[in-house]
Amino acid sequence: MIIPAYNEERTVGSVVQAAKQCALVDEVVVVSDGSTDNTAGEASSAGARTIELSPNRGKGGAMLVGFAHTDADVVLFLDADLVGLMPAHVESLLKPILQGEVASTLGVFGSGRLMTDLAQRVAPFLSGQRAMTRAVLSGAPNFADTGWGVEIALTRYLRESDTATRTVPLNDVTQVMKEEKLGLWRGLASRLRMYWHILRALIFIRGRSRCRYPH
């Protein structure tokens, strides 16, 4: 399991703990992507294997580095800023793949907070909670430089490759919003950068080479 994280010291430990309490998870890898706080320390204390990157490579780059550092047959990605995550949520994302029912899953918030629930109802394909087989992920276009657009890149790849995907409700799970982490104006600026990454991924992801494995 891979958790890309940038300055998430307040929440990453609880996400790691929930994942490690799931019997289906063999290993938790946290990629601290140029963090300037104690993200790496909190992740390690919670029991994760931690990789520290410098400089920041963006979410897509951090995810790909994490993928290069695990040999798991099923790869689960989780955001580091989740609130309310339980081991049962993790199991619900992994079990359909391990039982051979589908090749990927997508977790969507529900019964959490209005704003995060609404955002995922409008655009569930932007969820960072997703799992897939190693074989499926290995065939994806190289998403190292997609930043926050990585979810769009993966969604498009899964659709175009006709990969069987199941949407999994993650009831009572939410996440810390950018405006809460950074304050109103810095949070809005960060959100606008995220939207630009998403738009860029929509435009430019076609024609990429397949995944490479940076270290």
C-alpha beads as a LAMMPS data file, in Angstrom:
LAMMPS data file: protein, C-alpha beads

215 atoms
214 bonds

1 atom types
1 bond types

-500.0 500.0 xlo xhi
-500.0 500.0 ylo yhi
-500.0 500.0 zlo zhi

Masses

1 110.0

Atoms # bond

1 1 1 0.000 0.000 0.000
2 1 1 1.308 3.429 -0.955
3 1 1 0.528 6.792 0.647
4 1 1 1.943 9.870 -1.118
5 1 1 2.233 12.698 1.395
6 1 1 3.231 16.348 1.443
7 1 1 3.207 18.098 4.838
8 1 1 0.565 15.820 6.344
9 1 1 2.031 15.282 9.822
10 1 1 -1.371 15.759 11.490
11 1 1 -3.148 12.913 9.714
12 1 1 -0.678 10.527 8.083
13 1 1 -0.139 8.490 11.262
14 1 1 -3.809 7.605 11.654
15 1 1 -4.056 6.618 7.968
16 1 1 -1.044 4.327 8.361
17 1 1 -2.480 2.783 11.517
18 1 1 -5.836 2.036 9.881
19 1 1 -4.077 0.410 6.938
20 1 1 -1.779 -1.701 9.102
21 1 1 -4.738 -2.970 11.124
22 1 1 -6.230 -4.459 7.961
23 1 1 -5.250 -8.122 7.693
24 1 1 -5.061 -7.887 3.891
25 1 1 -2.253 -5.302 3.967
26 1 1 1.290 -6.679 4.005
27 1 1 3.203 -3.399 3.843
28 1 1 2.571 0.334 4.046
29 1 1 4.916 2.646 2.148
30 1 1 4.687 6.392 2.756
31 1 1 6.397 8.663 0.237
32 1 1 7.079 11.998 1.918
33 1 1 7.281 14.219 -1.133
34 1 1 9.578 17.074 -0.125
35 1 1 7.717 17.604 3.149
36 1 1 9.050 20.325 5.439
37 1 1 7.191 19.130 8.533
38 1 1 7.364 15.835 10.450
39 1 1 5.368 13.773 7.952
40 1 1 8.125 11.175 7.602
41 1 1 8.591 10.867 11.365
42 1 1 4.885 10.441 12.053
43 1 1 4.591 7.838 9.306
44 1 1 7.568 5.876 10.606
45 1 1 6.285 6.013 14.170
46 1 1 2.979 4.554 12.992
47 1 1 4.793 1.632 11.382
48 1 1 5.200 2.624 7.731
49 1 1 8.260 2.194 5.593
50 1 1 9.076 5.765 4.685
51 1 1 10.745 7.200 1.602
52 1 1 11.759 10.859 1.670
53 1 1 12.010 12.770 -1.596
54 1 1 13.734 16.075 -2.220
55 1 1 12.782 18.150 -4.038
56 1 1 9.035 17.693 -4.297
57 1 1 8.041 15.616 -7.346
58 1 1 4.286 16.107 -7.222
59 1 1 1.642 13.539 -6.390
60 1 1 2.050 11.500 -9.567
61 1 1 5.808 11.323 -9.137
62 1 1 5.515 10.313 -5.486
63 1 1 3.041 7.565 -6.346
64 1 1 5.326 6.185 -9.009
65 1 1 8.305 6.167 -6.644
66 1 1 6.196 4.263 -4.118
67 1 1 5.240 1.752 -6.794
68 1 1 8.912 1.208 -7.561
69 1 1 9.524 0.332 -3.899
70 1 1 6.939 -2.400 -3.502
71 1 1 6.512 -5.800 -5.117
72 1 1 2.875 -6.184 -4.069
73 1 1 0.595 -7.962 -6.532
74 1 1 -2.202 -5.528 -5.657
75 1 1 -1.321 -1.871 -5.181
76 1 1 -3.535 0.385 -3.067
77 1 1 -3.111 4.149 -3.019
78 1 1 -4.525 6.251 -0.187
79 1 1 -4.343 9.979 0.469
80 1 1 -2.465 11.018 3.602
81 1 1 -5.078 13.539 4.773
82 1 1 -7.981 11.152 5.333
83 1 1 -10.127 11.444 8.439
84 1 1 -12.262 8.585 9.717
85 1 1 -10.511 5.808 7.794
86 1 1 -11.009 2.359 9.344
87 1 1 -9.474 -1.046 8.549
88 1 1 -12.824 -2.146 7.081
89 1 1 -12.585 0.628 4.473
90 1 1 -9.167 -0.615 3.422
91 1 1 -10.441 -4.180 3.205
92 1 1 -13.383 -3.100 1.045
93 1 1 -10.966 -1.628 -1.509
94 1 1 -8.714 -4.680 -1.631
95 1 1 -11.076 -7.630 -1.290
96 1 1 -12.845 -7.456 -4.692
97 1 1 -9.455 -7.528 -6.434
98 1 1 -7.959 -10.265 -4.284
99 1 1 -11.061 -12.395 -4.908
100 1 1 -10.680 -11.910 -8.667
101 1 1 -13.972 -10.054 -9.112
102 1 1 -12.456 -6.914 -10.691
103 1 1 -8.998 -5.596 -11.557
104 1 1 -9.365 -2.205 -9.853
105 1 1 -11.454 -0.376 -7.263
106 1 1 -12.238 3.273 -6.620
107 1 1 -13.189 4.548 -3.173
108 1 1 -15.779 7.326 -2.929
109 1 1 -16.687 9.227 0.247
110 1 1 -20.186 9.073 1.697
111 1 1 -21.901 10.078 4.948
112 1 1 -18.860 12.128 5.923
113 1 1 -18.862 15.887 5.442
114 1 1 -21.112 17.705 3.010
115 1 1 -18.339 19.399 1.025
116 1 1 -16.150 16.343 0.523
117 1 1 -19.139 14.059 -0.123
118 1 1 -20.495 16.494 -2.703
119 1 1 -17.136 16.856 -4.431
120 1 1 -16.884 13.106 -4.885
121 1 1 -20.450 12.765 -6.086
122 1 1 -19.725 15.362 -8.764
123 1 1 -16.289 13.997 -9.706
124 1 1 -15.699 10.521 -8.223
125 1 1 -12.892 9.939 -10.743
126 1 1 -10.748 12.434 -8.804
127 1 1 -10.641 10.202 -5.737
128 1 1 -7.151 9.326 -4.517
129 1 1 -8.417 6.119 -2.899
130 1 1 -7.925 3.400 -5.480
131 1 1 -6.453 -0.060 -5.861
132 1 1 -5.464 -2.150 -8.867
133 1 1 -3.415 -5.163 -9.778
134 1 1 0.278 -4.702 -10.383
135 1 1 -0.165 -5.877 -13.958
136 1 1 -2.773 -3.188 -14.631
137 1 1 -0.709 -0.391 -13.083
138 1 1 2.416 -1.502 -14.953
139 1 1 0.609 -0.859 -18.232
140 1 1 -0.394 2.706 -17.386
141 1 1 1.110 5.669 -19.245
142 1 1 3.971 7.298 -17.359
143 1 1 2.286 9.643 -14.869
144 1 1 5.417 10.877 -13.078
145 1 1 4.898 14.517 -14.036
146 1 1 1.096 14.722 -13.851
147 1 1 1.036 16.143 -10.310
148 1 1 -2.543 16.307 -9.027
149 1 1 -3.687 15.263 -12.492
150 1 1 -2.625 11.689 -11.776
151 1 1 -6.185 10.624 -10.908
152 1 1 -7.448 11.818 -14.299
153 1 1 -4.556 10.027 -16.003
154 1 1 -5.340 6.761 -14.225
155 1 1 -9.090 7.067 -14.761
156 1 1 -8.635 7.620 -18.485
157 1 1 -6.195 4.719 -18.745
158 1 1 -8.528 2.334 -16.913
159 1 1 -11.453 3.351 -19.085
160 1 1 -9.541 3.131 -22.363
161 1 1 -8.029 -0.238 -21.414
162 1 1 -11.493 -1.522 -20.479
163 1 1 -10.284 -2.476 -17.007
164 1 1 -13.042 -3.831 -14.784
165 1 1 -13.422 -1.302 -11.946
166 1 1 -15.757 -1.276 -8.955
167 1 1 -16.766 1.844 -7.049
168 1 1 -16.572 1.246 -3.299
169 1 1 -18.388 3.508 -0.800
170 1 1 -16.176 4.799 2.009
171 1 1 -18.853 5.823 4.455
172 1 1 -17.942 8.244 7.257
173 1 1 -14.581 9.038 5.643
174 1 1 -13.621 12.584 4.738
175 1 1 -10.406 14.536 4.283
176 1 1 -8.861 17.795 5.387
177 1 1 -9.520 20.437 2.754
178 1 1 -6.737 22.635 1.401
179 1 1 -8.307 25.761 2.853
180 1 1 -8.231 24.129 6.296
181 1 1 -4.578 23.158 5.972
182 1 1 -3.246 26.369 4.486
183 1 1 -5.753 29.088 5.301
184 1 1 -8.278 30.560 2.894
185 1 1 -6.105 32.327 0.335
186 1 1 -3.179 29.917 0.228
187 1 1 -5.647 27.054 0.154
188 1 1 -7.521 28.576 -2.775
189 1 1 -4.245 29.131 -4.625
190 1 1 -3.296 25.510 -4.027
191 1 1 -6.714 24.380 -5.246
192 1 1 -6.334 26.394 -8.449
193 1 1 -2.956 24.743 -9.081
194 1 1 -4.609 21.373 -8.579
195 1 1 -7.296 22.227 -11.147
196 1 1 -4.601 23.289 -13.613
197 1 1 -2.819 19.944 -13.156
198 1 1 -6.111 18.148 -13.801
199 1 1 -6.778 20.174 -16.944
200 1 1 -3.251 19.598 -18.182
201 1 1 -3.625 15.856 -17.646
202 1 1 -6.865 15.862 -19.604
203 1 1 -5.130 17.523 -22.533
204 1 1 -1.701 15.939 -22.589
205 1 1 -1.901 12.406 -21.200
206 1 1 -2.405 10.737 -24.584
207 1 1 0.678 9.266 -26.205
208 1 1 2.693 8.815 -23.016
209 1 1 5.219 6.006 -22.701
210 1 1 4.438 3.277 -20.177
211 1 1 5.348 3.522 -16.515
212 1 1 8.994 3.800 -15.593
213 1 1 10.251 3.150 -12.104
214 1 1 12.284 6.019 -10.609
215 1 1 14.153 5.598 -7.329

Bonds

1 1 1 2
2 1 2 3
3 1 3 4
4 1 4 5
5 1 5 6
6 1 6 7
7 1 7 8
8 1 8 9
9 1 9 10
10 1 10 11
11 1 11 12
12 1 12 13
13 1 13 14
14 1 14 15
15 1 15 16
16 1 16 17
17 1 17 18
18 1 18 19
19 1 19 20
20 1 20 21
21 1 21 22
22 1 22 23
23 1 23 24
24 1 24 25
25 1 25 26
26 1 26 27
27 1 27 28
28 1 28 29
29 1 29 30
30 1 30 31
31 1 31 32
32 1 32 33
33 1 33 34
34 1 34 35
35 1 35 36
36 1 36 37
37 1 37 38
38 1 38 39
39 1 39 40
40 1 40 41
41 1 41 42
42 1 42 43
43 1 43 44
44 1 44 45
45 1 45 46
46 1 46 47
47 1 47 48
48 1 48 49
49 1 49 50
50 1 50 51
51 1 51 52
52 1 52 53
53 1 53 54
54 1 54 55
55 1 55 56
56 1 56 57
57 1 57 58
58 1 58 59
59 1 59 60
60 1 60 61
61 1 61 62
62 1 62 63
63 1 63 64
64 1 64 65
65 1 65 66
66 1 66 67
67 1 67 68
68 1 68 69
69 1 69 70
70 1 70 71
71 1 71 72
72 1 72 73
73 1 73 74
74 1 74 75
75 1 75 76
76 1 76 77
77 1 77 78
78 1 78 79
79 1 79 80
80 1 80 81
81 1 81 82
82 1 82 83
83 1 83 84
84 1 84 85
85 1 85 86
86 1 86 87
87 1 87 88
88 1 88 89
89 1 89 90
90 1 90 91
91 1 91 92
92 1 92 93
93 1 93 94
94 1 94 95
95 1 95 96
96 1 96 97
97 1 97 98
98 1 98 99
99 1 99 100
100 1 100 101
101 1 101 102
102 1 102 103
103 1 103 104
104 1 104 105
105 1 105 106
106 1 106 107
107 1 107 108
108 1 108 109
109 1 109 110
110 1 110 111
111 1 111 112
112 1 112 113
113 1 113 114
114 1 114 115
115 1 115 116
116 1 116 117
117 1 117 118
118 1 118 119
119 1 119 120
120 1 120 121
121 1 121 122
122 1 122 123
123 1 123 124
124 1 124 125
125 1 125 126
126 1 126 127
127 1 127 128
128 1 128 129
129 1 129 130
130 1 130 131
131 1 131 132
132 1 132 133
133 1 133 134
134 1 134 135
135 1 135 136
136 1 136 137
137 1 137 138
138 1 138 139
139 1 139 140
140 1 140 141
141 1 141 142
142 1 142 143
143 1 143 144
144 1 144 145
145 1 145 146
146 1 146 147
147 1 147 148
148 1 148 149
149 1 149 150
150 1 150 151
151 1 151 152
152 1 152 153
153 1 153 154
154 1 154 155
155 1 155 156
156 1 156 157
157 1 157 158
158 1 158 159
159 1 159 160
160 1 160 161
161 1 161 162
162 1 162 163
163 1 163 164
164 1 164 165
165 1 165 166
166 1 166 167
167 1 167 168
168 1 168 169
169 1 169 170
170 1 170 171
171 1 171 172
172 1 172 173
173 1 173 174
174 1 174 175
175 1 175 176
176 1 176 177
177 1 177 178
178 1 178 179
179 1 179 180
180 1 180 181
181 1 181 182
182 1 182 183
183 1 183 184
184 1 184 185
185 1 185 186
186 1 186 187
187 1 187 188
188 1 188 189
189 1 189 190
190 1 190 191
191 1 191 192
192 1 192 193
193 1 193 194
194 1 194 195
195 1 195 196
196 1 196 197
197 1 197 198
198 1 198 199
199 1 199 200
200 1 200 201
201 1 201 202
202 1 202 203
203 1 203 204
204 1 204 205
205 1 205 206
206 1 206 207
207 1 207 208
208 1 208 209
209 1 209 210
210 1 210 211
211 1 211 212
212 1 212 213
213 1 213 214
214 1 214 215
